[in-house]
Amino acid sequence: MKKLHLIAVIVGALFLQACVHKVVTVPAKVAYKTTKGVVKGTVAVGKAIIPGDSDDDKDD
């Protein structure tokens, strides 16, 4: 009977480990994607607002 309890505890720990991994990684991925989108938008707005720094080589 002790072997059955031990196996149940081990299986339960493995299942909980998978759940904790999912709970930690999913919000991190969402936060990363959101932050990446915000930074790209900020860079695009900054490039549109700041004058100069164009691709034209007329200054030579």
Predicted model as a PDB file, atoms N, CA, C, CB and O in Angstrom, pLDDT in the B-factor column:
MODEL        1                                                                  
ATOM      1  N   MET A   1       0.811  -1.190   0.000  1.00 72.00           N  
ATOM      2  CA  MET A   1       0.000   0.000   0.000  1.00 72.00           C  
ATOM      3  C   MET A   1       0.862   1.265   0.000  1.00 72.00           C  
ATOM      4  CB  MET A   1      -0.926  -0.008   1.195  1.00 72.00           C  
ATOM      5  O   MET A   1       0.472   2.294  -0.551  1.00 72.00           O  
ATOM      6  N   LYS A   2       2.043   1.170   0.629  1.00 84.00           N  
ATOM      7  CA  LYS A   2       2.922   2.336   0.649  1.00 84.00           C  
ATOM      8  C   LYS A   2       3.445   2.659  -0.756  1.00 84.00           C  
ATOM      9  CB  LYS A   2       4.096   2.098   1.610  1.00 84.00           C  
ATOM     10  O   LYS A   2       3.653   3.826  -1.089  1.00 84.00           O  
ATOM     11  N   LYS A   3       3.657   1.626  -1.576  1.00 88.00           N  
ATOM     12  CA  LYS A   3       4.133   1.867  -2.935  1.00 88.00           C  
ATOM     13  C   LYS A   3       3.104   2.638  -3.745  1.00 88.00           C  
ATOM     14  CB  LYS A   3       4.462   0.547  -3.627  1.00 88.00           C  
ATOM     15  O   LYS A   3       3.460   3.497  -4.551  1.00 88.00           O  
ATOM     16  N   LEU A   4       1.840   2.336  -3.534  1.00 89.00           N  
ATOM     17  CA  LEU A   4       0.775   3.028  -4.248  1.00 89.00           C  
ATOM     18  C   LEU A   4       0.733   4.502  -3.861  1.00 89.00           C  
ATOM     19  CB  LEU A   4      -0.576   2.367  -3.966  1.00 89.00           C  
ATOM     20  O   LEU A   4       0.547   5.362  -4.722  1.00 89.00           O  
ATOM     21  N   HIS A   5       0.902   4.796  -2.591  1.00 90.00           N  
ATOM     22  CA  HIS A   5       0.924   6.189  -2.136  1.00 90.00           C  
ATOM     23  C   HIS A   5       2.128   6.929  -2.714  1.00 90.00           C  
ATOM     24  CB  HIS A   5       0.951   6.252  -0.598  1.00 90.00           C  
ATOM     25  O   HIS A   5       2.016   8.080  -3.136  1.00 90.00           O  
ATOM     26  N   LEU A   6       3.256   6.271  -2.728  1.00 90.00           N  
ATOM     27  CA  LEU A   6       4.458   6.893  -3.266  1.00 90.00           C  
ATOM     28  C   LEU A   6       4.297   7.197  -4.755  1.00 90.00           C  
ATOM     29  CB  LEU A   6       5.672   5.989  -3.037  1.00 90.00           C  
ATOM     30  O   LEU A   6       4.669   8.277  -5.215  1.00 90.00           O  
ATOM     31  N   ILE A   7       3.754   6.262  -5.491  1.00 90.00           N  
ATOM     32  CA  ILE A   7       3.529   6.477  -6.925  1.00 90.00           C  
ATOM     33  C   ILE A   7       2.531   7.613  -7.140  1.00 90.00           C  
ATOM     34  CB  ILE A   7       3.019   5.179  -7.600  1.00 90.00           C  
ATOM     35  O   ILE A   7       2.711   8.434  -8.040  1.00 90.00           O  
ATOM     36  N   ALA A   8       1.495   7.663  -6.331  1.00 91.00           N  
ATOM     37  CA  ALA A   8       0.501   8.729  -6.450  1.00 91.00           C  
ATOM     38  C   ALA A   8       1.124  10.090  -6.172  1.00 91.00           C  
ATOM     39  CB  ALA A   8      -0.667   8.482  -5.492  1.00 91.00           C  
ATOM     40  O   ALA A   8       0.814  11.062  -6.861  1.00 91.00           O  
ATOM     41  N   VAL A   9       1.986  10.171  -5.185  1.00 90.00           N  
ATOM     42  CA  VAL A   9       2.648  11.432  -4.857  1.00 90.00           C  
ATOM     43  C   VAL A   9       3.573  11.862  -5.995  1.00 90.00           C  
ATOM     44  CB  VAL A   9       3.443  11.300  -3.541  1.00 90.00           C  
ATOM     45  O   VAL A   9       3.604  13.037  -6.361  1.00 90.00           O  
ATOM     46  N   ILE A  10       4.313  10.927  -6.544  1.00 88.00           N  
ATOM     47  CA  ILE A  10       5.232  11.255  -7.642  1.00 88.00           C  
ATOM     48  C   ILE A  10       4.463  11.729  -8.873  1.00 88.00           C  
ATOM     49  CB  ILE A  10       6.101  10.033  -8.000  1.00 88.00           C  
ATOM     50  O   ILE A  10       4.827  12.732  -9.487  1.00 88.00           O  
ATOM     51  N   VAL A  11       3.409  11.014  -9.231  1.00 87.00           N  
ATOM     52  CA  VAL A  11       2.602  11.405 -10.386  1.00 87.00           C  
ATOM     53  C   VAL A  11       1.958  12.777 -10.158  1.00 87.00           C  
ATOM     54  CB  VAL A  11       1.517  10.345 -10.666  1.00 87.00           C  
ATOM     55  O   VAL A  11       1.928  13.615 -11.058  1.00 87.00           O  
ATOM     56  N   GLY A  12       1.450  12.990  -8.958  1.00 85.00           N  
ATOM     57  CA  GLY A  12       0.850  14.282  -8.634  1.00 85.00           C  
ATOM     58  C   GLY A  12       1.857  15.414  -8.719  1.00 85.00           C  
ATOM     59  O   GLY A  12       1.531  16.497  -9.205  1.00 85.00           O  
ATOM     60  N   ALA A  13       3.068  15.180  -8.257  1.00 85.00           N  
ATOM     61  CA  ALA A  13       4.108  16.207  -8.328  1.00 85.00           C  
ATOM     62  C   ALA A  13       4.457  16.527  -9.777  1.00 85.00           C  
ATOM     63  CB  ALA A  13       5.365  15.754  -7.569  1.00 85.00           C  
ATOM     64  O   ALA A  13       4.666  17.690 -10.124  1.00 85.00           O  
ATOM     65  N   LEU A  14       4.521  15.511 -10.617  1.00 81.00           N  
ATOM     66  CA  LEU A  14       4.825  15.755 -12.031  1.00 81.00           C  
ATOM     67  C   LEU A  14       3.725  16.558 -12.714  1.00 81.00           C  
ATOM     68  CB  LEU A  14       5.027  14.432 -12.763  1.00 81.00           C  
ATOM     69  O   LEU A  14       4.012  17.460 -13.501  1.00 81.00           O  
ATOM     70  N   PHE A  15       2.473  16.236 -12.419  1.00 81.00           N  
ATOM     71  CA  PHE A  15       1.371  16.995 -13.001  1.00 81.00           C  
ATOM     72  C   PHE A  15       1.381  18.442 -12.528  1.00 81.00           C  
ATOM     73  CB  PHE A  15       0.041  16.343 -12.653  1.00 81.00           C  
ATOM     74  O   PHE A  15       1.150  19.357 -13.319  1.00 81.00           O  
ATOM     75  N   LEU A  16       1.644  18.653 -11.252  1.00 80.00           N  
ATOM     76  CA  LEU A  16       1.696  20.019 -10.728  1.00 80.00           C  
ATOM     77  C   LEU A  16       2.863  20.799 -11.323  1.00 80.00           C  
ATOM     78  CB  LEU A  16       1.806  19.998  -9.203  1.00 80.00           C  
ATOM     79  O   LEU A  16       2.753  22.002 -11.557  1.00 80.00           O  
ATOM     80  N   GLN A  17       3.962  20.125 -11.563  1.00 78.00           N  
ATOM     81  CA  GLN A  17       5.109  20.790 -12.172  1.00 78.00           C  
ATOM     82  C   GLN A  17       4.748  21.296 -13.561  1.00 78.00           C  
ATOM     83  CB  GLN A  17       6.316  19.838 -12.244  1.00 78.00           C  
ATOM     84  O   GLN A  17       5.135  22.404 -13.932  1.00 78.00           O  
ATOM     85  N   ALA A  18       4.018  20.509 -14.329  1.00 72.00           N  
ATOM     86  CA  ALA A  18       3.606  20.923 -15.667  1.00 72.00           C  
ATOM     87  C   ALA A  18       2.663  22.121 -15.591  1.00 72.00           C  
ATOM     88  CB  ALA A  18       2.930  19.757 -16.407  1.00 72.00           C  
ATOM     89  O   ALA A  18       2.753  23.037 -16.409  1.00 72.00           O  
ATOM     90  N   CYS A  19       1.767  22.115 -14.620  1.00 73.00           N  
ATOM     91  CA  CYS A  19       0.828  23.229 -14.471  1.00 73.00           C  
ATOM     92  C   CYS A  19       1.558  24.513 -14.083  1.00 73.00           C  
ATOM     93  CB  CYS A  19      -0.241  22.891 -13.420  1.00 73.00           C  
ATOM     94  O   CYS A  19       1.268  25.580 -14.624  1.00 73.00           O  
ATOM     95  N   VAL A  20       2.489  24.415 -13.162  1.00 72.00           N  
ATOM     96  CA  VAL A  20       3.241  25.596 -12.728  1.00 72.00           C  
ATOM     97  C   VAL A  20       4.055  26.145 -13.897  1.00 72.00           C  
ATOM     98  CB  VAL A  20       4.173  25.252 -11.529  1.00 72.00           C  
ATOM     99  O   VAL A  20       4.137  27.361 -14.070  1.00 72.00           O  
ATOM    100  N   HIS A  21       4.643  25.289 -14.682  1.00 73.00           N  
ATOM    101  CA  HIS A  21       5.409  25.732 -15.856  1.00 73.00           C  
ATOM    102  C   HIS A  21       4.508  26.505 -16.806  1.00 73.00           C  
ATOM    103  CB  HIS A  21       6.047  24.526 -16.587  1.00 73.00           C  
ATOM    104  O   HIS A  21       4.910  27.544 -17.329  1.00 73.00           O  
ATOM    105  N   LYS A  22       3.311  26.021 -17.034  1.00 74.00           N  
ATOM    106  CA  LYS A  22       2.360  26.679 -17.928  1.00 74.00           C  
ATOM    107  C   LYS A  22       1.932  28.024 -17.355  1.00 74.00           C  
ATOM    108  CB  LYS A  22       1.132  25.786 -18.165  1.00 74.00           C  
ATOM    109  O   LYS A  22       1.844  29.011 -18.085  1.00 74.00           O  
ATOM    110  N   VAL A  23       1.667  28.067 -16.057  1.00 75.00           N  
ATOM    111  CA  VAL A  23       1.211  29.299 -15.417  1.00 75.00           C  
ATOM    112  C   VAL A  23       2.294  30.369 -15.467  1.00 75.00           C  
ATOM    113  CB  VAL A  23       0.801  29.029 -13.966  1.00 75.00           C  
ATOM    114  O   VAL A  23       1.980  31.556 -15.552  1.00 75.00           O  
ATOM    115  N   VAL A  24       3.545  29.975 -15.415  1.00 77.00           N  
ATOM    116  CA  VAL A  24       4.640  30.949 -15.409  1.00 77.00           C  
ATOM    117  C   VAL A  24       4.980  31.396 -16.827  1.00 77.00           C  
ATOM    118  CB  VAL A  24       5.884  30.355 -14.729  1.00 77.00           C  
ATOM    119  O   VAL A  24       5.197  32.587 -17.050  1.00 77.00           O  
ATOM    120  N   THR A  25       5.032  30.488 -17.781  1.00 82.00           N  
ATOM    121  CA  THR A  25       5.511  30.849 -19.114  1.00 82.00           C  
ATOM    122  C   THR A  25       4.485  31.575 -19.966  1.00 82.00           C  
ATOM    123  CB  THR A  25       5.953  29.627 -19.829  1.00 82.00           C  
ATOM    124  O   THR A  25       4.861  32.443 -20.753  1.00 82.00           O  
ATOM    125  N   VAL A  26       3.211  31.257 -19.842  1.00 81.00           N  
ATOM    126  CA  VAL A  26       2.204  31.898 -20.696  1.00 81.00           C  
ATOM    127  C   VAL A  26       2.126  33.409 -20.433  1.00 81.00           C  
ATOM    128  CB  VAL A  26       0.823  31.253 -20.466  1.00 81.00           C  
ATOM    129  O   VAL A  26       2.170  34.173 -21.397  1.00 81.00           O  
ATOM    130  N   PRO A  27       2.013  33.879 -19.193  1.00 82.00           N  
ATOM    131  CA  PRO A  27       2.007  35.338 -18.989  1.00 82.00           C  
ATOM    132  C   PRO A  27       3.310  36.008 -19.427  1.00 82.00           C  
ATOM    133  CB  PRO A  27       1.751  35.650 -17.526  1.00 82.00           C  
ATOM    134  O   PRO A  27       3.291  37.144 -19.901  1.00 82.00           O  
ATOM    135  N   ALA A  28       4.421  35.328 -19.276  1.00 84.00           N  
ATOM    136  CA  ALA A  28       5.697  35.910 -19.708  1.00 84.00           C  
ATOM    137  C   ALA A  28       5.715  36.085 -21.223  1.00 84.00           C  
ATOM    138  CB  ALA A  28       6.882  35.024 -19.259  1.00 84.00           C  
ATOM    139  O   ALA A  28       6.195  37.104 -21.720  1.00 84.00           O  
ATOM    140  N   LYS A  29       5.202  35.115 -21.955  1.00 86.00           N  
ATOM    141  CA  LYS A  29       5.150  35.234 -23.412  1.00 86.00           C  
ATOM    142  C   LYS A  29       4.225  36.363 -23.840  1.00 86.00           C  
ATOM    143  CB  LYS A  29       4.693  33.919 -24.039  1.00 86.00           C  
ATOM    144  O   LYS A  29       4.546  37.117 -24.758  1.00 86.00           O  
ATOM    145  N   VAL A  30       3.086  36.481 -23.183  1.00 86.00           N  
ATOM    146  CA  VAL A  30       2.140  37.549 -23.522  1.00 86.00           C  
ATOM    147  C   VAL A  30       2.765  38.911 -23.240  1.00 86.00           C  
ATOM    148  CB  VAL A  30       0.820  37.386 -22.725  1.00 86.00           C  
ATOM    149  O   VAL A  30       2.645  39.829 -24.051  1.00 86.00           O  
ATOM    150  N   ALA A  31       3.427  39.045 -22.103  1.00 87.00           N  
ATOM    151  CA  ALA A  31       4.069  40.312 -21.755  1.00 87.00           C  
ATOM    152  C   ALA A  31       5.175  40.648 -22.747  1.00 87.00           C  
ATOM    153  CB  ALA A  31       4.638  40.254 -20.330  1.00 87.00           C  
ATOM    154  O   ALA A  31       5.331  41.810 -23.123  1.00 87.00           O  
ATOM    155  N   TYR A  32       5.938  39.658 -23.174  1.00 87.00           N  
ATOM    156  CA  TYR A  32       7.019  39.896 -24.136  1.00 87.00           C  
ATOM    157  C   TYR A  32       6.461  40.380 -25.467  1.00 87.00           C  
ATOM    158  CB  TYR A  32       7.848  38.619 -24.345  1.00 87.00           C  
ATOM    159  O   TYR A  32       6.967  41.345 -26.039  1.00 87.00           O  
ATOM    160  N   LYS A  33       5.422  39.715 -25.963  1.00 86.00           N  
ATOM    161  CA  LYS A  33       4.843  40.112 -27.248  1.00 86.00           C  
ATOM    162  C   LYS A  33       4.230  41.501 -27.176  1.00 86.00           C  
ATOM    163  CB  LYS A  33       3.788  39.103 -27.689  1.00 86.00           C  
ATOM    164  O   LYS A  33       4.359  42.284 -28.117  1.00 86.00           O  
ATOM    165  N   THR A  34       3.564  41.816 -26.070  1.00 87.00           N  
ATOM    166  CA  THR A  34       2.959  43.139 -25.908  1.00 87.00           C  
ATOM    167  C   THR A  34       4.029  44.214 -25.856  1.00 87.00           C  
ATOM    168  CB  THR A  34       2.098  43.190 -24.639  1.00 87.00           C  
ATOM    169  O   THR A  34       3.906  45.250 -26.511  1.00 87.00           O  
ATOM    170  N   THR A  35       5.069  43.975 -25.089  1.00 88.00           N  
ATOM    171  CA  THR A  35       6.150  44.949 -24.971  1.00 88.00           C  
ATOM    172  C   THR A  35       6.848  45.142 -26.307  1.00 88.00           C  
ATOM    173  CB  THR A  35       7.158  44.507 -23.908  1.00 88.00           C  
ATOM    174  O   THR A  35       7.190  46.269 -26.667  1.00 88.00           O  
ATOM    175  N   LYS A  36       7.062  44.069 -27.044  1.00 86.00           N  
ATOM    176  CA  LYS A  36       7.709  44.154 -28.342  1.00 86.00           C  
ATOM    177  C   LYS A  36       6.890  45.022 -29.298  1.00 86.00           C  
ATOM    178  CB  LYS A  36       7.910  42.753 -28.929  1.00 86.00           C  
ATOM    179  O   LYS A  36       7.452  45.825 -30.043  1.00 86.00           O  
ATOM    180  N   GLY A  37       5.567  44.863 -29.279  1.00 81.00           N  
ATOM    181  CA  GLY A  37       4.697  45.668 -30.134  1.00 81.00           C  
ATOM    182  C   GLY A  37       4.725  47.133 -29.749  1.00 81.00           C  
ATOM    183  O   GLY A  37       4.743  48.002 -30.621  1.00 81.00           O  
ATOM    184  N   VAL A  38       4.730  47.421 -28.460  1.00 82.00           N  
ATOM    185  CA  VAL A  38       4.761  48.809 -27.994  1.00 82.00           C  
ATOM    186  C   VAL A  38       6.083  49.470 -28.382  1.00 82.00           C  
ATOM    187  CB  VAL A  38       4.557  48.874 -26.461  1.00 82.00           C  
ATOM    188  O   VAL A  38       6.100  50.624 -28.811  1.00 82.00           O  
ATOM    189  N   VAL A  39       7.180  48.749 -28.232  1.00 84.00           N  
ATOM    190  CA  VAL A  39       8.488  49.315 -28.578  1.00 84.00           C  
ATOM    191  C   VAL A  39       8.570  49.578 -30.072  1.00 84.00           C  
ATOM    192  CB  VAL A  39       9.627  48.371 -28.140  1.00 84.00           C  
ATOM    193  O   VAL A  39       9.083  50.620 -30.480  1.00 84.00           O  
ATOM    194  N   LYS A  40       8.079  48.663 -30.898  1.00 83.00           N  
ATOM    195  CA  LYS A  40       8.100  48.883 -32.353  1.00 83.00           C  
ATOM    196  C   LYS A  40       7.280  50.111 -32.725  1.00 83.00           C  
ATOM    197  CB  LYS A  40       7.562  47.644 -33.099  1.00 83.00           C  
ATOM    198  O   LYS A  40       7.693  50.901 -33.574  1.00 83.00           O  
ATOM    199  N   GLY A  41       6.123  50.274 -32.095  1.00 81.00           N  
ATOM    200  CA  GLY A  41       5.288  51.446 -32.363  1.00 81.00           C  
ATOM    201  C   GLY A  41       5.965  52.725 -31.930  1.00 81.00           C  
ATOM    202  O   GLY A  41       5.890  53.735 -32.630  1.00 81.00           O  
ATOM    203  N   THR A  42       6.623  52.697 -30.791  1.00 82.00           N  
ATOM    204  CA  THR A  42       7.319  53.886 -30.299  1.00 82.00           C  
ATOM    205  C   THR A  42       8.472  54.264 -31.226  1.00 82.00           C  
ATOM    206  CB  THR A  42       7.843  53.650 -28.874  1.00 82.00           C  
ATOM    207  O   THR A  42       8.691  55.446 -31.489  1.00 82.00           O  
ATOM    208  N   VAL A  43       9.191  53.293 -31.712  1.00 80.00           N  
ATOM    209  CA  VAL A  43      10.299  53.558 -32.639  1.00 80.00           C  
ATOM    210  C   VAL A  43       9.762  54.148 -33.939  1.00 80.00           C  
ATOM    211  CB  VAL A  43      11.101  52.261 -32.925  1.00 80.00           C  
ATOM    212  O   VAL A  43      10.354  55.078 -34.486  1.00 80.00           O  
ATOM    213  N   ALA A  44       8.658  53.620 -34.435  1.00 79.00           N  
ATOM    214  CA  ALA A  44       8.081  54.134 -35.679  1.00 79.00           C  
ATOM    215  C   ALA A  44       7.631  55.579 -35.507  1.00 79.00           C  
ATOM    216  CB  ALA A  44       6.898  53.261 -36.127  1.00 79.00           C  
ATOM    217  O   ALA A  44       7.856  56.401 -36.394  1.00 79.00           O  
ATOM    218  N   VAL A  45       7.002  55.901 -34.387  1.00 79.00           N  
ATOM    219  CA  VAL A  45       6.564  57.275 -34.135  1.00 79.00           C  
ATOM    220  C   VAL A  45       7.771  58.182 -33.983  1.00 79.00           C  
ATOM    221  CB  VAL A  45       5.674  57.349 -32.876  1.00 79.00           C  
ATOM    222  O   VAL A  45       7.776  59.304 -34.488  1.00 79.00           O  
ATOM    223  N   GLY A  46       8.790  57.706 -33.293  1.00 76.00           N  
ATOM    224  CA  GLY A  46      10.002  58.512 -33.125  1.00 76.00           C  
ATOM    225  C   GLY A  46      10.680  58.805 -34.446  1.00 76.00           C  
ATOM    226  O   GLY A  46      11.161  59.919 -34.653  1.00 76.00           O  
ATOM    227  N   LYS A  47      10.730  57.852 -35.332  1.00 76.00           N  
ATOM    228  CA  LYS A  47      11.333  58.077 -36.653  1.00 76.00           C  
ATOM    229  C   LYS A  47      10.501  59.042 -37.480  1.00 76.00           C  
ATOM    230  CB  LYS A  47      11.490  56.751 -37.405  1.00 76.00           C  
ATOM    231  O   LYS A  47      11.052  59.813 -38.267  1.00 76.00           O  
ATOM    232  N   ALA A  48       9.201  59.014 -37.317  1.00 77.00           N  
ATOM    233  CA  ALA A  48       8.337  59.912 -38.084  1.00 77.00           C  
ATOM    234  C   ALA A  48       8.428  61.343 -37.566  1.00 77.00           C  
ATOM    235  CB  ALA A  48       6.887  59.429 -38.030  1.00 77.00           C  
ATOM    236  O   ALA A  48       8.314  62.284 -38.352  1.00 77.00           O  
ATOM    237  N   ILE A  49       8.630  61.527 -36.276  1.00 77.00           N  
ATOM    238  CA  ILE A  49       8.621  62.866 -35.686  1.00 77.00           C  
ATOM    239  C   ILE A  49       9.979  63.546 -35.791  1.00 77.00           C  
ATOM    240  CB  ILE A  49       8.197  62.794 -34.231  1.00 77.00           C  
ATOM    241  O   ILE A  49      10.042  64.741 -36.080  1.00 77.00           O  
ATOM    242  N   ILE A  50      11.056  62.823 -35.565  1.00 72.00           N  
ATOM    243  CA  ILE A  50      12.386  63.421 -35.502  1.00 72.00           C  
ATOM    244  C   ILE A  50      12.856  63.738 -36.926  1.00 72.00           C  
ATOM    245  CB  ILE A  50      13.396  62.469 -34.779  1.00 72.00           C  
ATOM    246  O   ILE A  50      12.961  62.837 -37.757  1.00 72.00           O  
ATOM    247  N   PRO A  51      13.140  65.019 -37.212  1.00 66.00           N  
ATOM    248  CA  PRO A  51      13.592  65.385 -38.556  1.00 66.00           C  
ATOM    249  C   PRO A  51      15.040  64.963 -38.793  1.00 66.00           C  
ATOM    250  CB  PRO A  51      13.448  66.893 -38.771  1.00 66.00           C  
ATOM    251  O   PRO A  51      15.766  64.621 -37.859  1.00 66.00           O  
ATOM    252  N   GLY A  52      15.435  64.996 -40.042  1.00 63.00           N  
ATOM    253  CA  GLY A  52      16.798  64.602 -40.393  1.00 63.00           C  
ATOM    254  C   GLY A  52      16.901  63.101 -40.473  1.00 63.00           C  
ATOM    255  O   GLY A  52      15.888  62.403 -40.515  1.00 63.00           O  
ATOM    256  N   ASP A  53      18.104  62.607 -40.493  1.00 57.00           N  
ATOM    257  CA  ASP A  53      18.338  61.166 -40.478  1.00 57.00           C  
ATOM    258  C   ASP A  53      17.601  60.453 -41.610  1.00 57.00           C  
ATOM    259  CB  ASP A  53      17.912  60.585 -39.142  1.00 57.00           C  
ATOM    260  O   ASP A  53      17.087  59.351 -41.420  1.00 57.00           O  
ATOM    261  N   SER A  54      17.551  61.075 -42.778  1.00 58.00           N  
ATOM    262  CA  SER A  54      16.863  60.436 -43.898  1.00 58.00           C  
ATOM    263  C   SER A  54      17.834  59.551 -44.673  1.00 58.00           C  
ATOM    264  CB  SER A  54      16.236  61.497 -44.831  1.00 58.00           C  
ATOM    265  O   SER A  54      19.040  59.565 -44.427  1.00 58.00           O  
ATOM    266  N   ASP A  55      17.302  58.802 -45.589  1.00 58.00           N  
ATOM    267  CA  ASP A  55      18.126  57.893 -46.386  1.00 58.00           C  
ATOM    268  C   ASP A  55      18.758  58.598 -47.595  1.00 58.00           C  
ATOM    269  CB  ASP A  55      17.283  56.708 -46.859  1.00 58.00           C  
ATOM    270  O   ASP A  55      19.595  58.016 -48.285  1.00 58.00           O  
ATOM    271  N   ASP A  56      18.363  59.836 -47.849  1.00 55.00           N  
ATOM    272  CA  ASP A  56      18.908  60.563 -48.996  1.00 55.00           C  
ATOM    273  C   ASP A  56      20.362  60.952 -48.733  1.00 55.00           C  
ATOM    274  CB  ASP A  56      18.060  61.821 -49.297  1.00 55.00           C  
ATOM    275  O   ASP A  56      20.709  61.368 -47.628  1.00 55.00           O  
ATOM    276  N   ASP A  57      21.199  60.817 -49.743  1.00 55.00           N  
ATOM    277  CA  ASP A  57      22.618  61.186 -49.612  1.00 55.00           C  
ATOM    278  C   ASP A  57      22.906  62.470 -50.380  1.00 55.00           C  
ATOM    279  CB  ASP A  57      23.531  60.045 -50.122  1.00 55.00           C  
ATOM    280  O   ASP A  57      23.905  62.531 -51.097  1.00 55.00           O  
ATOM    281  N   LYS A  58      22.079  63.482 -50.259  1.00 56.00           N  
ATOM    282  CA  LYS A  58      22.250  64.754 -50.957  1.00 56.00           C  
ATOM    283  C   LYS A  58      23.252  65.668 -50.260  1.00 56.00           C  
ATOM    284  CB  LYS A  58      20.917  65.459 -51.078  1.00 56.00           C  
ATOM    285  O   LYS A  58      23.669  66.670 -50.841  1.00 56.00           O  
ATOM    286  N   ASP A  59      23.644  65.353 -49.045  1.00 51.00           N  
ATOM    287  CA  ASP A  59      24.532  66.206 -48.263  1.00 51.00           C  
ATOM    288  C   ASP A  59      25.995  66.088 -48.682  1.00 51.00           C  
ATOM    289  CB  ASP A  59      24.401  65.872 -46.806  1.00 51.00           C  
ATOM    290  O   ASP A  59      26.826  66.865 -48.212  1.00 51.00           O  
ATOM    291  N   ASP A  60      26.327  65.144 -49.548  1.00 48.00           N  
ATOM    292  CA  ASP A  60      27.740  64.925 -49.914  1.00 48.00           C  
ATOM    293  C   ASP A  60      28.316  66.068 -50.602  1.00 48.00           C  
ATOM    294  CB  ASP A  60      27.900  63.739 -50.763  1.00 48.00           C  
ATOM    295  O   ASP A  60      29.490  66.038 -50.973  1.00 48.00           O  
TER     296      ASP A  60                                                      
ENDMDL                                                                          
END                                                                             
